[in-house]
């Protein structure tokens, strides 16, 4: 199980590195195909301009307090990738959504 998790995380990191090589040009959003059904299908919160290069909105689901989480930033080239983050006031720390304390203020998810 740990090996599978390690392979998955390494694969996600490889995607992150390769996607950062793509430059967001001023006109890149002109050809973006955003999910037009997002308002009907999102069961979380729609965040405007939050996809790769900020072309499209994305749907974010909030994880409850103490839920398992991954503290990995991943960039995907698709606008329909849905992500989950800890509730406001919580931060992904040691693999779970923990209450944000002053010492964590400089840590990002």
TAMO-V851516 format. One record per backbone hydrogen bond with DSSP energy under -1.0 kcal/mol. CO is the residue of the C=O (numbers start at 1). NH is the residue of the N-H. Records with the same first field share a line. If there is no record, write none. Layout:
# TAMO-V851516
CO->NH / NH
This chain:
# TAMO-V851516
1->5
2->6
3->7
4->8
5->9
6->10
7->11
8->12
9->13
10->14
11->15
12->16
13->17
14->18
15->19
16->20
19->22
23->25
25->28
27->30
29->32
35->38
37->41
38->42
45->60
47->58
51->54
52->55
56->50 / 51
58->47
59->83
60->45
61->85
63->87
64->67
67->97
83->61
85->63
87->90
89->100
91->98
93->96
95->69
96->93
97->66
98->91
101->104
102->105
104->107
